[in-house]
Amino acid sequence: MFVGLFPQLSLASHLYDALGFLAAFWEKFRNDDDLVLTRGLAFGTPALSAIYDSPNRGTSWTFDASSEGMGRFELHVLYTGEEPVLPVGEIKLLSGRPMLSGAGFDVGLDAVCNVPGSTSDLYFFKGQSYLRYDASAGKITRGPENIGAHWPDLAGTSFALNINAACQVPGSSTDVHLFNGLYYIRYNSSAGKAVSPPTLIAFG
């Protein structure tokens, strides 16, 4: 019909105009639900554990942002990972260790790690305090005391206020990695000195 009305124009021109009209029409009546959105989701160990322990090892979330013109979506997650490997041995309550209970280190711990060079001792961290514990003998060998008192290079830093995580440096008989927020530090626990300054975890 269009070609008959405007014989001087080619069929391609008419198709181009028609598509332009449809595009304009679509844009006029399109809503924000037609947009493609990308969302990033990160699942930490607690979240994965919760999904694993849930019925049928799955869970669902509903994201309802229809009031903001972003639509309503449902996310279904199914755990298909490997079976968790449980530690060998018997699980016991820390409150069953009288010395730890008396020191207030049987609940709310922030971090625990092996004492480098020792086959039996552990460092326990809680808030601004720490202690050294002989797991074989079941007794505290040092502390509780302020982190900054025993780890002088940590005094005055955020590490003296809280240790989020700790681990022995692989292959080292003296050093530990201590973590706080976005930072970590390598510390020689035998010499009582920092091997490196606080460094962003992302950089290290």
Disulfide bonds with the S-S distance in Angstrom:
none
